[in-house]
Amino acid sequence: MAITVILTANYLGRSISMRIKSLEDFSLLIRSVKTYIGFSKMPITQIMRKLENEQNFSSLGFLPSLNEKLDNGMDFYEAWCESLSEIGINPADTELLQAFAESLGGSDVNGQLENCDMFLSLIETRLESLRPKAETRIKVCNSLGVLLAGLAVIILI
Amino acid sequence: MNTLNKTGLGEVLTLFPLKIKNLFFSLNEETRQSIREIRLRCNKPIVVVTKSGSSFLAVNSRLTYILSEALPTVTADELSEVVKRACDYSVYSHQEDMKSGFITVKGGSRIGVCASAVFDGDKLVSVRDVSSLNIRIAGEYLGCADEAVKSLFYSRASNVIVAGPPMCGKTTFIRDLVRQLSNGNTGRYYKCVLADERNEIAAVCDGKYSLDVGVNTDVLTGYTKKDAVDIALRTLSPDIVFCDEISEASEARQIINGIMSGSAFVVSAHLNSAEELYLRPVCKLLVDSGVFDYAVFLGTGDSVGKIVRIINLKEKYNEGSRFVRFGNNGNTDGELLRQVN
């Protein structure tokens, strides 16, 4: 029981870290998209196929699902939204990333680069507010977990 | 041999909304294979061009020549969806093409885009409000250049102008010609370079050629002809360079320089008749330079993709009488180049 309490507290502490990790992954993805657009004007569907094979994004299970849907002829925005819902990220982050997908490909190169910059700064702002929270929450949850576990041991004795 | 190997219709249909796609799939295979153009216009019936001319796509699995209000139409939203898909959801990657009025899609088919031009000062920066699309279906006819290969390239690589009116199969002819010359059908594997500005000859996608252009062919996609010829001559040491649709004097000059550098050139040009060869400025420049060997004319109607006439330009050039006939004023670049030589 003591172990269960510690693990639960630890999980609660880590959920925010996972959110940070997924936002960092998407930030890296947007940076790569920006590079491909700026350097080669490569169409967005080709960019996604290329990124799927890159080491940096191997943990992002979202890309294989997205590309599979694109191969099946699904519209890019629909495929992006469905793939996002499959990996189950925070609803507020989902909304932000859906807005990014909606704005992709609809303007010239300069417009696209500025658009990428805008979403990168929105993600960065979100990360800046999450990082201190994550540290505090991990500390609190771990301490609380140990305290509750100790309490449980004392009660059982 | 002149067989239809494959068409780009399959790739084109993936761009269409489901409703229209299903109408095309309901047509029988033979009709589908015969489609050369599809014209989508906002709130108008869908026009399908086959060998027999223009007809309309009807709901009952057939094409009809009878215009009626019951015919399916395309909405403005559906048109813009087709454009979005044709651009691979990336307008930025096709912006220059759109400004030139076309998008080339996977499989080599070309979509002519009719829209309103957007200017910044006097510079065309973009297009908006797409009102109609003309989709020309690419076709790969293996063997359509057999006659040209036998008569013009067996002994040596000739400099050839492939001419004809729009829709006579010039691009298809050039594709088969480069395939055969590159594959060694003359007994020699010519090193071929294809200047494919609009990506409709080889239809390169992700670095792979969607259409067969031979084993010994290098494709320069998206470059202007001038740049492509320059790169080809400097770095690719080609035996033959292929250029589609020559339209500007600067391109013609670059090609003439290329021939003088030791490579052979096959170029195509829009021409309605042999006489126009000496009247259209860009072609006149090529002919007057005296470096082209033959002009090959392709037919229309039942003779699409077939050679209807071959003119020996060298012979005519040596006769020297055409200057009188066609009123050459002696000031063209071709004349200057000849004087230099």
HADDOCK unambig.tbl for C-alpha pairs under 7 A between the chains (distance, minus, plus):
assign (segid A and resid 41 and name CA) (segid B and resid 92 and name CA) 6.62 0.50 0.50
assign (segid A and resid 41 and name CA) (segid B and resid 93 and name CA) 4.95 0.50 0.50
assign (segid A and resid 42 and name CA) (segid B and resid 93 and name CA) 6.06 0.50 0.50
assign (segid A and resid 43 and name CA) (segid B and resid 88 and name CA) 5.90 0.50 0.50
assign (segid A and resid 43 and name CA) (segid B and resid 90 and name CA) 5.14 0.50 0.50
assign (segid A and resid 43 and name CA) (segid B and resid 93 and name CA) 5.80 0.50 0.50
assign (segid A and resid 44 and name CA) (segid B and resid 88 and name CA) 6.95 0.50 0.50
assign (segid A and resid 44 and name CA) (segid B and resid 89 and name CA) 6.61 0.50 0.50
assign (segid A and resid 44 and name CA) (segid B and resid 90 and name CA) 5.92 0.50 0.50
assign (segid A and resid 45 and name CA) (segid B and resid 88 and name CA) 6.52 0.50 0.50
assign (segid A and resid 105 and name CA) (segid B and resid 89 and name CA) 5.41 0.50 0.50
assign (segid A and resid 105 and name CA) (segid B and resid 90 and name CA) 3.88 0.50 0.50
assign (segid A and resid 105 and name CA) (segid B and resid 91 and name CA) 5.43 0.50 0.50
assign (segid A and resid 105 and name CA) (segid B and resid 92 and name CA) 6.41 0.50 0.50
assign (segid A and resid 106 and name CA) (segid B and resid 90 and name CA) 6.37 0.50 0.50
assign (segid A and resid 106 and name CA) (segid B and resid 91 and name CA) 5.64 0.50 0.50
assign (segid A and resid 107 and name CA) (segid B and resid 91 and name CA) 5.91 0.50 0.50
assign (segid A and resid 107 and name CA) (segid B and resid 92 and name CA) 5.87 0.50 0.50
assign (segid A and resid 108 and name CA) (segid B and resid 91 and name CA) 6.53 0.50 0.50
assign (segid A and resid 108 and name CA) (segid B and resid 92 and name CA) 4.30 0.50 0.50
assign (segid A and resid 108 and name CA) (segid B and resid 95 and name CA) 6.91 0.50 0.50
assign (segid A and resid 109 and name CA) (segid B and resid 92 and name CA) 5.24 0.50 0.50
